[in-house]
């Protein structure tokens, strides 16, 4: 259910990216230009990537419980390589609508793939050691926020490890949107989090434990954020109004994800998991269906959104070539002035989810009825 929920919320961010008028002028988190509705529309989508990476670890744990560690190790490596391949090909084309082998986009799917390959090794370490390494990197990585290597080789390596940067090597361009650190170390924490879903934990006991963990992480965010000394390169400041001060407080860094960013996204998500132990109903069931086919939903929704944006661009007098992005869709100069207000973006998002759900339901049924087809494990 939670995975399905974050996928649906993620779609809102991508609809906003392609179809919101302001996307082509400024960052929605820029306090000098944004407003409360736009800011928190972007903020709520912050939950998607970390929760998705975290739950990928939890899913891997449950696979290991059913299939064994040997099977899981092989499965993680193969799936990790497959996801990286998808990022460089099918998914890149969905973002750009352009074939360009000289340009690579390193986003969340590549980090998922790397995380799975790393996890394939970490699961063979003692649990306490694997958890300690992961926690140390997640908690301590902001120490290196101002670190800058001086050598050319060191700069390139550091960019892959810990920067949001466009790298250029002659005619080759690589946009590192999701750095390796600390993303790949979120997955091992999610992996061992899966132990709370073993049969020995009754629902009430699990809900109590999850609530304590979630509240603890969320409270830690507020304590560290109020201190305004560590945990994020952006320090909050008092603004001209309480609403903008609130936005400044919650303006946490995603690229790369700061400690505070991870606390305020994963903490409340675990609280939601605790509360969801007793949830039932029509919406719950629909989210479960979407959550069972995340990669299918991810790929399909990107193509649909980009195609819809292309059709709207043509219908409103823009050149279709402007929707074939060179680096990133919002960086296309010809699209300035394209798009709709935020209200229309929300309507398009709702219609998108309603339209995609039958496809997700069909694919989920197909997977359930064809468990003998090995390749379905990778979709």
HELIX and SHEET records of a PDB file:
HELIX    1   1 UNK A    2  UNK A   19  1                                  18    
HELIX    2   2 UNK A   21  UNK A   24  5                                   4    
HELIX    3   3 UNK A   36  UNK A   44  1                                   9    
HELIX    4   4 UNK A   47  UNK A   67  1                                  21    
HELIX    5   5 UNK A   69  UNK A   88  1                                  20    
HELIX    6   6 UNK A   90  UNK A   96  1                                   7    
HELIX    7   7 UNK A  108  UNK A  122  1                                  15    
HELIX    8   8 UNK A  127  UNK A  140  1                                  14    
HELIX    9   9 UNK A  141  UNK A  144  5                                   4    
HELIX   10  10 UNK A  152  UNK A  162  1                                  11    
HELIX   11  11 UNK A  184  UNK A  193  1                                  10    
HELIX   12  12 UNK A  194  UNK A  197  5                                   4    
HELIX   13  13 UNK A  203  UNK A  227  1                                  25    
HELIX   14  14 UNK A  242  UNK A  250  1                                   9    
HELIX   15  15 UNK A  259  UNK A  275  1                                  17    
HELIX   16  16 UNK A  276  UNK A  278  5                                   3    
HELIX   17  17 UNK A  282  UNK A  292  1                                  11    
HELIX   18  18 UNK A  294  UNK A  315  1                                  22    
HELIX   19  19 UNK A  320  UNK A  323  5                                   4    
HELIX   20  20 UNK A  329  UNK A  331  5                                   3    
HELIX   21  21 UNK A  333  UNK A  335  5                                   3    
HELIX   22  22 UNK A  342  UNK A  369  1                                  28    
HELIX   23  23 UNK A  374  UNK A  378  5                                   5    
SHEET    1   A 3 UNK A 103  UNK A 106  0                                        
SHEET    2   A 3 UNK A 172  UNK A 176  1                                        
SHEET    3   A 3 UNK A 165  UNK A 169 -1                                        
END                                                                             
